[in-house]
Amino acid sequence: MREGLARLHHDRHEIILLQVLDRDEIEFPFKTWVRFRGLEGEKPLLEEPAMVRKMYLGNFRKHRRGLEELCRATGAEFYGFVTDRTLIDAVTAFLHRRQVAAK
């Protein structure tokens, strides 16, 4: 991904990465056994949340920091959307943030 973003930056493209997440992906609020299903054909996993919560959240934060660092290094803009916010509110906030940054 780094090479692709670097190439786009080199070619003077405006690069914006949008990450769309469900609130549960961010907070991992699960308290009882949960069956997790992969979106790309993975076998479902029945897990006890207390056993995987710390590792999941650590990996999630590490991945997010990596995306943010990659964007800084390649001149890309990074913005996260959470699905519990209406699309119009999320897009309006995104555009407002870009307008403020441009001044």
Residue, then its C-alpha position, 0 to 999 in steps of 0.5 A: m500500500r505504501e508504494g501505491l500511495a507514494r506513487l499517487h503522491h509523486d504524481r501529485h494526486e490528492i490522496i484521501l483514505l476513509q476508514v469506515l468502522d462500526r462502533d463495536e470494532i472500535e470499542f469491542p464491547f462484548k461481554t459474553w461468548v460471541r460468534f465472530r464471522g469473517l467477511e472474506g470467507e473465514k471460518p466463524l469463531l466462537e470466542e470468550p471476549a475477555m480472552v481476546r479483548k486486550m489483544y484485539l484492541g492492541n492490534f486495532r490501535k497498532h493498525r490505526r496508528g500504522l495507517e495514520e503514519l503511512c498517510r503522514a509519510t505519503g502526504a495522504e489525508f486520513y479520516g475515520f467514519v463511524t457507522d453510528r453517525t449519519l452519513i450527512d453528519a459524517v461527510t459535513a464534519f469531514l468537509h469542514r475539517r478539510q476547509v479549516a485545514a486549507k486556511 
